[in-house]
Amino acid sequence: MATKVLVPLLGEGVEEVTIIKWLKKEGDSVNELEPLLEVNTDKVDTEIPAPASGTVLKILAEEGVPAKVGAILAFIGKPGESVDSEQSPVVSDKPTTTKTETAAVQDQPQTGNKDLGFISPVVAKIAAEHRVNLQQVPGTGLNGRITKNDIMNFVESEKSSASQPAQAVTPVVTSIVGDQLIKHTVIRKQIAEHMVMSKHTSPHVLTVMEADMGRVAKHRSANKEIFARDGVNLTFTAYFMMAIVAGLKAYPTVNSSWTEEGVLIHKAINIGMATSLGEEGLIVPVIKEADNLSLLAMARVVNDLANRARSKKLQPDDVKGGTFTLTNHGISGSLFAFPVINQPQCGILGVGAMQKRVVVIPADGGTRDDAIAIRPMVYLSFVFDHRILDGASADAFLMKVKETLENWA
């Protein structure tokens, strides 16, 4: 009997996925646990392995189409084995609407003729509660699909429209002969949506300090081989993470989120680590309970998350719950940056490229005069939400990070 390939439960709250790419086609042989297809949740791209060895007999889910958890995606079996053609996945560009969805769409005047396509239960529920005409909501999801963020942003914009000036109209872009249109990937659309939302949400302010990495560099050189014996690559990222932990523990307000009722200070210190995926974009896996980790444990977690991010092995829970973010833009040679805050966090720390520079070593009060020396220096760019932090409190946090790095023992 042919084996069904089902959409697995990929994390708490994940109700559906979008088929990104089939790694096998009908007629191909596949081994058990071999990657069969790539799917996308609201946060990550991940691979679904084959549940059994055999031949891909039939693929029911098309690329670019959403599929609910438990839906049948394909059948695997022996060559020539028949499959039950009556069984079909819960996958469609226009799946059957539920009663809630029907109420949300029909219980309001329809003033347009836009094809709404797939409306998730969450979006339908929000639309019903706020009596939103979904025809008026622009969708930023796959094929113009309306996402939860779309409906929430629309509701908020309606509430504030009376007191807010009209937003600028998106400029019309026209193509000419020779131009090439590169279609957006799912992850690129999600990045764009989140970045625009963040800039509209928080007043971003940048403060920059310079740190002497001499002691950290010496410690890393002395311990890199020792860590390697435990299978751990000791990178500078682990040191930056430890310094951030020290800063967040000293100034807990930085480890917070803005709410209309007040500033919510998070007990857990969960640090996101922006990881480049090349041309595909970036993703931010989260180091949970970072304040409980030693340098060795921190380096091990950094290695694991970075490797799984680049090999698309992350699970949705791996990118949830962040309370602060680190982005190492210096990997590509950048010295300064103005990173965008990862909402709903209070701030993000950007680390520039480490360069040896000539610096002045100040006198120590009598035994040594001012001196000139060459030191490995790095710029630390801290972008914070000005609703939560002011310049003095932001600088105090950044100074703690700087001092932790410079006084590493």
Secondary structure by P-SEA (a helix, b strand, c coil): ccccccccccccccccccccccccccccccccccccbbbbcccbbbbbccccccccccccccccccccccccccccccccccccccccccccccccccaaaaaaccccccccccccccccaaaaaaaaaacccccccccccccccccaaaaaaaaaaaaaccccccccccbbbbbcccbbbbbbcaaaaaaaaaaaaaaaccbbbbbbbbbbaaaaaaaaaacaaaaaaacccccaaaaaaaaaaaaaaaccccccccccccbbbbccbbbbbbccccccbbbbbbbcccccccaaaaaaaaaaaaaaaaaccccccccccccbbbbcccccccccccccccccccbbbbbcbbbbbbbbbccccccccbbbbbcbbbbbbbbbccccccaaaaaaaaaaaaaaaaacc
